[in-house]
Amino acid sequence: MLVTQICDVTRSRSRIYIDGQFAFVLYKGELRRFHLREGQEISVGSYQEITTELLPKRAKLRCLNLLQSRDYTRKQLVDKLIQGDYPEECIEEAVAYVESYGYLDDFRYTKDFIEYNIDNKSRMRIETDLMRKGIKSDLIKRAFEELNLLGVEQDEMAMIEGLLRKKKFCVETATKQEQQKMFGFLYRRGFRADAITEALSLDSITD
């Protein structure tokens, strides 16, 4: 295995290419420790130590450090490690490690996210936000169902009425154009068309 290129990422870190392919990122001190230089061979022992010991340990510590500050979904954590140029095998091992200790739990994250946003975001907006974070729709549905059993429910009509008050929108005096504009505003917020129509006292949503 030939070290074909070493490129600086920062003053302290470098990207290592082996046989023309990107392999991993190491600190400058580690380059010296493993005697890595462009145009020279890397020993099998050094390669195995880097890929099976050094980098997996570093990836696990990176996950733990990230999760100390806030919760992440599995996808978010994987994306963070990808940004850090960790090899795919190290990423999977590190994420599985924190999952095994309960530090990473998509279902818990989903329930917490729903509870935090249930009074200020529509269900559709919550679902969209969660799916962007890598949460699957069946997990979102199960989280809503479990929270409903615990008495955590969303009153979408009350939320719409609250937004109407905040916007100082008067249903009785609004023109058709104003109604249509408000309908569009609420629909973009993820509220159901039938709930908006009812709240605005509309006979239909046609022009």
C-alpha positions as CSV (number, residue, x, y, z in Angstrom):
1,M,0.0,0.0,0.0
2,L,1.5,3.2,-1.2
3,V,0.9,6.7,0.4
4,T,0.3,8.6,-2.8
5,Q,-0.7,12.0,-1.4
6,I,-0.9,13.9,1.9
7,C,-3.0,17.1,1.9
8,D,-3.3,19.5,4.7
9,V,-6.9,20.0,6.0
10,T,-5.8,22.4,8.8
11,R,-2.5,23.3,10.4
12,S,-2.8,20.2,12.5
13,R,-4.7,17.6,10.4
14,S,-4.0,16.0,7.0
15,R,-5.9,13.9,4.5
16,I,-4.1,10.7,3.6
17,Y,-4.5,9.0,0.1
18,I,-3.4,5.4,-0.3
19,D,-3.0,3.9,-3.8
20,G,-4.7,7.0,-5.2
21,Q,-7.8,6.7,-3.0
22,F,-8.7,8.8,0.1
23,A,-8.2,6.7,3.2
24,F,-8.5,8.8,6.3
25,V,-7.5,12.0,8.2
26,L,-4.7,12.0,10.7
27,Y,-3.1,14.6,13.0
28,K,0.5,15.7,12.1
29,G,1.9,14.0,15.1
30,E,0.3,10.7,14.0
31,L,2.0,11.1,10.6
32,R,5.3,11.1,12.4
33,R,4.3,8.3,14.7
34,F,3.4,6.0,11.8
35,H,6.2,7.3,9.6
36,L,3.8,8.3,6.8
37,R,5.3,10.1,3.8
38,E,4.2,10.6,0.2
39,G,5.7,8.0,-2.1
40,Q,6.4,5.6,0.7
41,E,4.7,2.3,1.7
42,I,2.5,2.1,4.7
43,S,2.9,-1.2,6.6
44,V,0.0,-3.5,7.0
45,G,0.4,-3.3,10.8
46,S,0.2,0.5,10.8
47,Y,-2.8,0.5,8.4
48,Q,-4.7,-1.9,10.6
49,E,-3.8,0.0,13.8
50,I,-5.1,3.2,12.3
51,T,-8.3,1.8,10.9
52,T,-9.3,-0.7,13.6
53,E,-8.0,1.0,16.7
54,L,-7.1,4.7,16.4
55,L,-10.0,6.0,14.2
56,P,-12.8,3.9,15.7
57,K,-11.8,5.1,19.2
58,R,-11.7,8.7,17.9
59,A,-15.1,8.4,16.2
60,K,-16.7,7.1,19.4
61,L,-15.2,10.0,21.5
62,R,-16.5,12.4,18.8
63,C,-20.0,11.0,19.2
64,L,-19.9,11.2,23.0
65,N,-18.6,14.8,22.9
66,L,-21.4,15.8,20.4
67,L,-24.1,14.1,22.5
68,Q,-22.9,15.9,25.7
69,S,-24.1,19.2,24.3
70,R,-27.5,18.1,22.8
71,D,-29.4,15.2,21.4
72,Y,-28.9,14.1,17.8
73,T,-30.8,11.8,15.5
74,R,-28.8,8.9,14.1
75,K,-28.7,10.6,10.7
76,Q,-27.5,13.8,12.2
77,L,-24.7,12.0,14.0
78,V,-23.7,10.1,10.9
79,D,-23.6,13.3,8.9
80,K,-21.3,14.9,11.5
81,L,-18.9,12.0,11.3
82,I,-19.0,12.1,7.5
83,Q,-18.1,15.8,7.7
84,G,-15.1,14.7,9.8
85,D,-13.9,12.4,7.1
86,Y,-14.2,9.2,9.2
87,P,-14.2,6.0,7.2
88,E,-17.7,4.4,6.8
89,E,-16.8,1.4,8.9
90,C,-15.7,3.6,11.8
91,I,-18.9,5.7,11.6
92,E,-21.1,2.6,11.8
93,E,-19.1,1.2,14.7
94,A,-19.2,4.5,16.6
95,V,-22.9,5.1,16.1
96,A,-23.7,1.5,17.2
97,Y,-21.6,2.1,20.3
98,V,-23.5,5.1,21.5
99,E,-26.8,3.4,20.6
100,S,-25.9,0.4,22.7
101,Y,-25.5,2.6,25.8
102,G,-28.7,4.5,25.1
103,Y,-27.0,7.8,24.4
104,L,-28.5,7.8,20.9
105,D,-32.2,7.0,20.6
106,D,-34.3,8.2,17.6
107,F,-37.6,7.3,19.2
108,R,-36.8,9.3,22.4
109,Y,-35.6,12.2,20.2
110,T,-38.8,12.1,18.2
111,K,-41.0,12.2,21.3
112,D,-39.0,15.0,22.9
113,F,-39.2,17.0,19.6
114,I,-42.9,16.5,19.4
115,E,-43.5,17.5,23.0
116,Y,-41.4,20.6,22.6
117,N,-43.1,21.8,19.4
118,I,-46.7,20.5,19.8
119,D,-48.1,23.9,20.9
120,N,-46.4,26.0,18.3
121,K,-46.0,23.9,15.1
122,S,-48.6,22.0,13.1
123,R,-48.4,18.2,13.0
124,M,-47.5,18.3,9.3
125,R,-44.6,20.8,10.0
126,I,-43.4,18.6,12.9
127,E,-43.4,15.5,10.7
128,T,-41.6,17.4,7.9
129,D,-39.0,18.7,10.3
130,L,-38.4,15.2,11.8
131,M,-38.1,13.5,8.4
132,R,-35.5,16.1,7.4
133,K,-33.6,15.0,10.5
134,G,-33.7,11.4,9.2
135,I,-36.6,10.1,11.3
136,K,-38.9,7.6,9.4
137,S,-42.6,8.2,9.2
138,D,-43.6,5.1,11.0
139,L,-41.5,6.1,14.0
140,I,-43.1,9.6,14.0
141,K,-46.6,8.0,13.9
142,R,-45.7,5.7,16.8
143,A,-44.3,8.6,18.9
144,F,-47.5,10.6,18.3
145,E,-49.7,7.6,19.3
146,E,-47.7,7.0,22.5
147,L,-47.8,10.7,23.5
148,N,-51.6,10.8,22.9
149,L,-52.0,7.8,25.3
150,L,-50.1,9.9,27.8
151,G,-52.5,12.9,27.3
152,V,-50.2,14.9,25.1
153,E,-52.4,16.1,22.3
154,Q,-52.5,18.9,19.8
155,D,-55.4,21.3,19.4
156,E,-54.8,22.5,15.8
157,M,-57.8,24.7,15.8
158,A,-56.7,26.6,18.9
159,M,-53.2,27.1,17.3
160,I,-54.8,28.5,14.2
161,E,-57.0,30.9,16.2
162,G,-54.0,32.0,18.2
163,L,-52.1,32.9,15.0
164,L,-55.2,34.8,13.7
165,R,-55.2,36.8,16.9
166,K,-51.5,37.4,16.7
167,K,-51.9,38.6,13.1
168,K,-54.9,40.8,14.2
169,F,-57.0,39.0,11.6
170,C,-60.7,39.6,11.9
171,V,-62.7,36.8,10.3
172,E,-66.0,38.8,10.2
173,T,-64.5,41.8,8.4
174,A,-61.8,40.2,6.2
175,T,-62.2,40.6,2.4
176,K,-62.0,37.5,0.2
177,Q,-58.5,38.5,-0.9
178,E,-57.4,38.8,2.8
179,Q,-59.0,35.4,3.5
180,Q,-57.2,33.8,0.7
181,K,-53.9,35.4,1.7
182,M,-54.4,34.1,5.3
183,F,-55.3,30.7,4.0
184,G,-52.1,30.5,2.1
185,F,-50.1,31.6,5.2
186,L,-51.6,29.0,7.4
187,Y,-51.4,26.3,4.8
188,R,-47.7,26.9,4.4
189,R,-47.4,26.5,8.1
190,G,-48.6,23.0,7.6
191,F,-52.2,23.2,8.9
192,R,-54.9,21.1,7.4
193,A,-57.0,22.7,4.7
194,D,-60.3,21.7,6.3
195,A,-59.2,23.2,9.7
196,I,-58.1,26.4,8.1
197,T,-61.4,26.6,6.1
198,E,-63.4,26.1,9.3
199,A,-61.3,28.7,11.3
200,L,-61.7,31.3,8.6
201,S,-65.5,30.5,8.2
202,L,-65.0,29.8,4.5
203,D,-67.6,28.0,2.4
204,S,-64.8,26.8,0.1
205,I,-61.2,27.5,-0.7
206,T,-61.8,28.1,-4.4
207,D,-61.1,31.5,-6.0
